[in-house]
Amino acid sequence: MEVIKNMKTVKNNSIILIVFLISAITFAQKKEKDTLGTEVINVVKPYTPTVSDAFKIKSSPEINDASLNKKNPIEYTIFSVPVVSTFTPDKGKAKVLRIKRSEPVYENYISAGFGTFRSPQIDIFYHNNTTRDNDFGGFINFHSSRGGLKNVSLNNDFYDGKFDGFYKQDNQYYSWKINGGARLQKYNWYGLPENINFRGDANSSIQEAHKYTNIYAGGELDYFDSVFQGGDAILNLFTDNKGSQELHLLVQPKLDLPIASEYITANARLEFLQTSFAQNYAFTGKLNHTFFTAGINPNLEVLRDNLTLNLGADFLFSATSVSGEDSRVYIYPKVTASYILIDQILTVYTGAIGGLHQNSYKEFVDKNPFVSPTLNIKRTDEQYNAFIGFKGKLASNIGYNFKGFYKSEKNKPMYKLNPTKTDGVLLVERGYEAGNSFQIVYDNVKTIGGIAEIDINLSKEFKFGGNLAYNIYTLTNEAKAWNLPTLKAGGFAKYNNDKWFAGADLFFSGDRKDEFTSTINAAKSLLKLGNYIDLNLNGGYKFGGKLTAFAKVNNVFNSNYQKYANFKVQGLQLVGGITFKFD
């Protein structure tokens, strides 16, 4: 009933478009183009991923259905559930190790496990077809924990459940797909400031529970051998139990136009975002944000022997109703080049790109579920990102990628603690006002940094590697780059044979800064969050083709480190379970 009520409260002037294109879950093979990618070394490992070049949090499992369009069996692993921590390290993309083709592969599976902190988790994937030209199915994922953090007085349990269904149809000249689903999450603002002594009434008055609901639908249309290549779209309705709601629509048509030996592409963008919060943090009124963006990105690809050159630009018009924000035209460079100096051994690449990113409430929650429902939503203007790097192979089994960059961003978002409205005695009206939630602050930031990646395949069964990122931030207004570490690194090792598999993932984050502020006495103090190392192990045994037993040990060092200020993660976690695969 809560979901239905939230849907009915969407304003009449919101433009709800029925999505005619497709989805977050992709079931089609994409046409490969020889375009430059600045991140080229993929960390190959089962679902427990490592930190990627972009170092974005990837906390929710996803189904990549590209192989389902094929009539050959798909491949998958059992590790589709994230680390069962109240908050987890950053995650990146993942791939499975190669398995002998003589090993039977089944197209559907059920995976279930249970662990410490009373944490059940389940994955179910099923798909079928009525003809050789269609495919339909669904994916269910659920994991939860009863909490149990030491020295934490507030409830710290959580759950995260997701369902996604899809239908795909292939025709002679085109294919289309639709999907939709829902995600329900529940967390708690349990991270009370350590420098406040909360007494009985003040503590018990805090209503720390908060819930999120996301209902979405999407589509994709792919034309074969046509100037109009189709496109994709996604519509999200995101709400919480504090009166917030967000409608976000993104439609991206695409054109491909071969001219002589060259190749011209044009990707269009239509984006609408409307976000409203029941009140601001000062409780002086509502917060409403509306944005509309339309643009096109033409690109000319030039191929000359060992040279690949992409000449493009991004032309956008973005309008907004937000006070203090401009409605204006944006133009960004999209120029990249790569040159093969030594075939398969050394490729040099460089470029200058930019873009306008539409921040959203949903995106901020996905990265940090402990934000308050009082956020200021702005667009991030990445004016330019100039980079140079080299990539290739040191040997047939050793790949590498090194890149340096310099970029400038206007309104770069950062998480920062909200001021506390209690001294430990005063009662708070809302559960996020005790210095136990985060706001978003924006600043104009210039970043100079470098990225290094390497992976080594010792055999078909065993591989390992690592990555490192170093960033130096220069800010215009803020005192510190809040919650942005200078150094991040990750490492992995994976082994997989006919019967056994095992893996290890290591995450490192350098120091971060935050600030404690009190609205009562205007006191401020800088908080230093120390670096942390998180080691996760996994392994299992395959009982023939259908049944697999698995086990995971997360946070091996049993460290209650703080990913964000005051929010400790769970210590040593043990999880065990089985996976059953079937047709």
PEDAHU-V43568 format. One line per field, one symbol per residue. phi: phi as a letter, one per 30 degrees, with the letter a starting at -180 (. if undefined). psi: psi as a letter, one per 30 degrees, with the letter a starting at -180 (. if undefined). Layout:
phi: ???
psi: ???
This chain:
phi: .ddddddddddddddccddccabdccccdcddbdcdcdcbcddcadedccdcedhcdbccdbccceddddddddcabdcccdedcdbcddbbdbbcddceddddbccbabbbabbdihbdabbbbbbaacbdcbablabbbbbaadijddhcdcdbdabbbbbbcbbbbcbdcabbbbaalbbbbbbbdcddedcccdceddddddcddbbbbbcbbaabbbcchbdddjlbabbcccbbccidabcbbbbbdbbbbdbhccbcbbccbbbbbbbbcdadddhcldcbbbbbbbabbdbccccbhccbbccaaccbbbcacddicccacbbbdbbbabbddbeicbbcbalbbalccddbdedddedbdcdddbdccbcccddabcbbabblbdadcbcbabbcabbbbciddbdbedddcbcjcddcdbdcccicbbccccadbcbcabbbbabbcdadcbbalaabbbbccccccddbdehcddbbaababbbabdccbaabbcbbbddbbbbcbcddcidbadcccddbbbcbcbaabccidccbcbbbbchedhccdcdbeicdcddebcbbabbccac
psi: eeeeeeeffkkfgkjjkkkgbblejkglkkkkkilkkfjfjkjjllfjllklefhkkifkklkjgeffflflllkllfifklkilekllklalllllkkkffkkklfllkkklkalgijlkkkkkklllflfglklalkkkkllkgbgkkhjflkgllljkkkkllkkkkaeflllklllalkkkkakifikkfgkjkldeeeffjjfkklkkkklkllkkjkkhlejfballkkkjkllgggkkkkkkkkilkkkjkjbglkkljklkkkkkjkkkfllffhgllkkkkkkkklkikkkkkkjcgkkkjjlljkkkkklgkkfkkjlkkkkkiklkkkjejkfejkkllljlaljkjlleeeeeeejggllhhkjklkkjjeljklklklbkflfgjllkkkklklkkkhkkkkkkkkkglgfekkkelfggggglklkkkljkkkkllkkkkkkjflffkllallkkkkkkjleelelikgjkekkllllkkkjaeellllkkkkkkaklkakkkkfeggkkkkkjjlllkjkkklllkjiaffkkklkkjlheghkhljelkfjlllbkkkklalkkkl.
